[in-house]
Structures are given as structure tokens and as C-alpha cells.
């Protein structure tokens, strides 16, 4: 079997979908290696997954004046490193999921005539994928109409355990005495969510009506716990949740940002959500992701400045008191779910490398 190199990093939204595809590739008999930034979170996560990790001297291109000034030099260094890595690894195909390694890696693959496959996770394409799309053998999109071109829609890969859930009716979502709320601040931690939730929950009609599990993000646990204590609210606060499938299985309602991986997981498992899209991205990617769910009555979303503690408390109270409607809304989410995305992507790779098709 051939070797396939994955390019992904920067955030969990790029890394975890790529990891699901890597798992499918290995199960199909392919050898998998991974290209990413030495300084990114992928440098810590990927080796623990068991894949050979090839680290690049690359970080964000944007930032202060000095970083922008030296960005072309760093990009050239990363490109030359990619060429050397590809010569040594000899991948039969390269698949990019985003992150800072995808730009130099994608250009190197194109110039070296290695088949390049791109996967766009968001409803609005990122700059790297827009620039590389014309150079790729094929482009895959998670949501319809992300690109002007009619590329195949394959969904976002989610971890296998999330694809095994019974639907919300079968697992009796929302039938527990307390409303179980899962709060996701993201792998980097969303300060606005971490500070808003304790204040909102303190304004609910009954604190005994809810049970809260709050993932606060890296180095944010102490501040988040203090906010809950100051508001007189009990909550389980953690930095990171290793088993997200278990967390989704536990909860009745999710409050989170609307990154591509998050909304895809919500649909795969069938959970209703209150979403606060990240407001400062120039392409408003997370707003498009949130609208994909909200159009199907599978989520509600709010602009950053439109949701205060009083409004959020009101919405949580509403869902606490309307459990049958909550279960129906979760079913709307379930019906949107793409639970075979990794298999769809694997089939595309097998079509490009027909000699390896099982």
C-alpha cells in the first residue's frame, strides 16, 4: 500500500477531522505520515496518535509588523523543508485540512506533481484552500456551496465513537430531571463564553434545574472556576475533554462557538445547541457554520453583542421547561449529520490511487 501524507494543524478544528481520516486510511492498509508546525498543538497531539510527525519551522503569517516582514522568509524556509520531506517520505498523495503547514506543503506537492487533495471544513473557504484549489487534483467541501465550483460534498469527519450514537429519541435525550448542559470554550478557551455562562446561570429561575460540565480551555480553569464560585453556581470545570463522545452522550444541550468541527459533531450525535460564533474572523466563517444548523431548526445562534446574561438565562430556562421540543430539535440536528465522511474521503483517495483500492 502507498503512503499518504496529511497536512493539518493549528486548532482542533483542523486536527481532529484529519485524525478521523488518518484512522480510516490506516484501517484500509495505507501508511500515514503527518506534516504540521513544530510549534502548533499538532506537534504534541499527533505523535501520541501513533503517526510519524514531520515538523515545519512555521507559525502564523499574520500578526505584528515584524512577523509580517519576515513571513516571506519563513514561508520560503517552510517550502524548502516540505520539498526535502516529500523527497524523503515519497508520499503517493497529500491531503490538506488547513493550518499553517498547508500553504507551503500544498505548493510543494503541486510543483513536485504529487496528487494534492484539499478538504475545506468551513462554510466559507479559507485563504489557503482558495489559492490552492486550482492546483489540487480534487477539492472536497464539508458544506454545499462553499466554493463556486461544484465540488463533492463529503461532510466533516468526526471521531468513530460519535458515529455510533442512537438518535435522540432512542437515547431519551432531555428526559433526565436536571437539564445537562455541556459548555465548550474550545481548545484555546473562549473568554467571553467562560465569563458569560456563570453569570447567566446565576440568573436562572432555579439553579437546581441544571447540571453543568464546562470545558474552559488551556490555562483557563482557575479563572472560570472562580467566576462560577462568585456567582454561586456549581459546575464541573475542566481544561480539556479527552472523550468528547462521552460528553455528548451525557448532555441535553450544548453552548459553544460554531467551529466547523463542533457543528459537524453536533449533527453527527444529534444535540441541540446555543451557538456564539467567533465574531472577529474577517470571513465570518463561524456564522455560516451556525446558519447551516439554524436553518434546520437544529440550533440557535447570536451575535457577540446581542447575547447578555439575562437573555442566555431566559433561553436556558426555556429549554429546561420544554423538553419535548428540545428532543425534536435534537432530531433535526441528527438528520443533518454526516456520519460516513471519513469513508467518503477514503473512497476519493482510492480513486486517485486505484492500484491501492481494496
C-alpha angles and dihedrals in degrees: 000000000000129000119250120197119211122207113200139127151113099086139022088252089071100031103050098050088048090050091054090054091045089055091051091049093052091048088053090053102259124137111236131202127174133224119202147127119298088219098045128093088256088070088066101034104042100057088052088056089060100250126129106255122210108195124207128204091241136124136162115321093210126068134080127003094266093052091049090048095054096036094098090052092049091047091053091049091050092048092052090047090052091052090052092047093049091049090052098040097038096204116195090214139005123214121195124205098173136268130116094295093059096074100056091032093051093049091047092050091050095049091046090049093240110151107260121205121187128199119195113201100186134070088240116050119243121240095253094052092046091054095043098042094091090051096050127098087224139352124214125197131200096210131036118262096015089132128033088237120079098251122169116274110224104158125229117298114243129189115283095243090061091056092060099064122124112235119272094262093051093049091044095236113200096017097110118104093246123049104244110218123194112198116197117195092176130245090288095042124246108233094197092056092043092055098036099054099059091048093047095047090051088060096054120117090243127014090194089066095072140057115200132205110181125190102200102180135237114339092351102100099093095050092045093049090050091052091053092048092049089053094046094243126138116221140155104240122191135169097227136000112224096188106047092168089062091048093051091046089054100048136079098192134022127209112193152121114280105242115159094254092049097051091045091051091048090055094043093054097032108239128147116233145196104218131201105189117214101263104200103064108110093222093047089227095165093053090059090048091051093048090056088065098035094054087063093046088248096122144004124225137195137199114249094253096040100065118071129169094267093053093046091049089052092052094048090048089051094054091043088058098040105053097153090055090047091055091049090050090050088053088055088056092047092053091057093052122119105205099170100053095121090052091050091052091046090055090053091052091048090052090053091046099037094166088066097048111128 
